[in-house]
Each structure stands twice: as C-alpha cells, then as structure tokens.
Amino acid sequence: MYIYDKKTECMSVEEKKILQSERLKEVVKRVYDNVPTYRRKMDDIKLKPSDIRSIDDISKLPFTTKYDLRSNYPFGMFASPMKDIVRVHASSGTTGKLTVVGYTQHDLDVWAECCARALGGVGATRESIVHVAYGYGLFTGGLGMHYGGERMGATVIPVSSGNTARQIMLMKDFGADTICCTPSYAIYLADELKKMGISPDELNLKRGLFGAEPWTDEMRRKIEEGLGLKAYDIYGLSEISGPGVACECEMQDGPHVQDDYFYPEIVDVDTLEPLPLGESGELVFTTLSKEGIPLIRYRTRDICSLRKDPCKCGRTSVRLARITGRSDDMLIIRGVNVFPSQIESVLISSDPRISPHYHITVDRINNLDTMTIEVELDRSVAFDEIKTVEALTKKLAGDIASAIGVSANVRLVSSGSIKRSEGKAQNVTDLRKL
Ligand code: DLL
C-alpha cells in the first residue's frame, strides 16, 4: 500500500546523488552486458562501464533516440530475456512501425509506485475513487494510472476513453473524486456537462491528473472551473515507463521528476551539449532502475527547462517547466502521437490514384483537436469524377485512421494545387495556440 514516501521524496540532494550514482553504474553495466547496440555505442567511443563512477559522469555516455528503437524493432533493445518480460506497451513510431517497450515485474512495480506517488502528491488517498479515462491498451495512460491507483489502495474505475455520456453518468453515480484523462478531453467533458445542464457541484471531483499532451494555464483554469476540481500536470512517455515520470504536487508549480528513477538532463538541440540549469532545450532521460528496456540519455524531443528551486511541498526533486514544443515534427492530436511520416507512408501505399503531396492543418475547434489532411489526386484522375473522388476519400480516411489511431478529415484536391515549398517541406500548419 502506498503511503507518502517522505524519506525518498524529500531525500537530501547529497543522498539523492549517491543513490543516482549507484543506480547509474548498475544500469550502464546492465545495458553494456545485454544490449548489443549499447555495447557498440560505448565501444565506439572507448567507454567502459567502469569509467562511469558517479552521476556526474553521465555526459560521457552516448545518447539513445527513437531511431535506435526503430532499428531494433521490436525487442532488440531489451536487456532482459523474454521470459522475464511480463508486459509490452507501444507508442507511435516515425513510420508504420510502433516504438515498443517491455517491462519486467520490477519495472511494473516501480511504474505503479511512481503513479501512486503522483496520485498521493495531489491528495488522493486509499479512500479515493479514481476514474481513469485515459485509453487502455498499448498506450500507457490507462494501465499506468490504473495500477498507480490500485497501488495506493484507492478504488479504480477503468472506464478508458470514449462514450462521454456514460462517463458522466458513472462519475455521478460512483462519486469519483479523482479523474485522469487528457486535458483536452477534460475540457470536452466540462462542455458536455454544461450542455447536459449538470453543474460540477453534482459531481464529487476534487482533483484531476492531466497529461499526455501539451496544455496551458488557460486550459487549467477552464478545466478547474468546468469540472469543479484542481487540475494537475502529469508528464511521461512510454519509452521511459509511461505517465508518472513527473507530476505536479498540490502546489501546482511544475511537475516533480521522479529523479530517483529517471534522471533528467537538458541539452542543446543542435550541439547536444548539456545546458545550464534553467535554460530551455531538449529533455533527455536516463532510466536508473529499469530492467526490461533501460534507456541511456534518451532524447525525448520535448523542449523544456529544469528547476531546482525548493518547492513548498518539501519534495527535493528537480521540476520541469511546461513543455513548450518538440524538436521533431511529432503532433499530438487528442492525446495520440502522430508523425507526418506515418501519413506519408499511407499515401504511398493506399491507392495509386493518390499522390504523395499533402498538407496537414491542425486546429482546436470547440476544445477538440481536429486534423484536416489535403491530398492531391494523381494527374490521371479527373477531379470532377465525383463518385471516384468520394470513394477514394472514404478509403483514404479509413486507411489513415487505422494507421495513426485517430480520425482525420480528408480532402482530396486536384493535382498541382498544394503549394510546393522551395526549401524544407512545410507540410503542417498547427493553428492551436499552445
Ligand atoms: O503520453 C504517457 C502519458 C500518459 C503521460 C498519460 C501523461 C499522462 P506517449 O504516448 O509515449 O506517452 O507520449 C509521450 O507525450 O514525449 C510529450 O511530447 C507528450 N506529453 C506527455 N505528457 C505531457 C505533458 C504518454 N504533461 C509524449 N505535457 C511526450 C506536455 C506531454 N506533453
């Protein structure tokens, strides 16, 4: 059962450094001995596990990227034999293939502990009823918060995403005091409540843990008002474990990184040199205790900065500033990660009458992300063949939805009508104000 682990969460900086150093040494040895990619990367720079003596040596280690995971698809980066892997999750890759991660029982235990810490840090207790409306499945949101809730002894409602009217009925009837979902879904829920003439007072919600996509303080205010709760930011990524890598405490002043398990760095996007505290750059994580797929200096592509100023809650962990963007072209649409290259792959394979020229426009309408994909028809198809265009549009929309896991409005346009760029292709216009 989880009880606020003050001893660990409020550990002195010196103690934390000793713990991080010990764990780093172990994890480096583990990947060197078990993962050929890491052995090769370290051999290439003539680095031996014994050269890593403390956490201060971390910058000597090579980086890991999504490309490493992709080129070792599906299980080639695992550091444990498959008999010890008890769960697999996955997130979007840059192509049709997913980015796959594996967990040993120890990894699941640590992950549940991190999510329990996140829930406990915002005031949930074993008396709480936790409504988990993140998707369950390969996405880590649902199961991550689910096991976190159970770990703390709360009552978990594994409702998953979708069917908003039913979600509202269940929240009312079961009296959930804690909700976990994406911030955009929280806003949508608030709007639906209003439409149904239900006041937030008729629900028992006290707090919500919102993440999986970027959001703003303005959205926080809207959610708090619309659902009658306190809204907290929770951050994570499947490569590092899932939700709970970092989470705000009741002070609502930036997510605390669980830095006894995940060591954060900020590096310059171009030079990859570590940046001084407070400067904005790419967030990099090293997993300090993972067995299934330990990652060394994993480049998250998220842009943010770190803070070490003391938090009023007493936790001593490093905090994240809000994520302000990405250093790659990944889009997050209604909580689902989408790479334009995934859409490109569909265009190439879907139908020869469709050309690979496209433009994506992302917007937020009535608080819901929308994605419109304009695609040029091949020159061989006359744009006025209405039946053909309709059938192709339907097929392409279906192919895209099944490839990326989120629906898009597809508009076929005549050949040559999408503006060609002279330099780097400008395939995406994001009109959301985040
Ligand atoms: O989104 C895990 C998660 C689930 C986090 C539920 C929080 C709550 P992935 O699908 O692998 O994992 O996507 C990870 O989502 O690199 C960020 O770009 C983005 N992201 C996650 N949380 C936040 C947040 C889950 N609080 C990617 N703020 C990350 C901004 C976030 N971006």
Residues whose N, C-alpha, C, O or C-beta is under 5 A from the ligand:
A	BS01	DLL	S91 T140 G141 F210 G211 A212 E213 P214 W215 D233 I234 Y235 G236 L237 S238 E239 G242 P243 T300 D302 I323
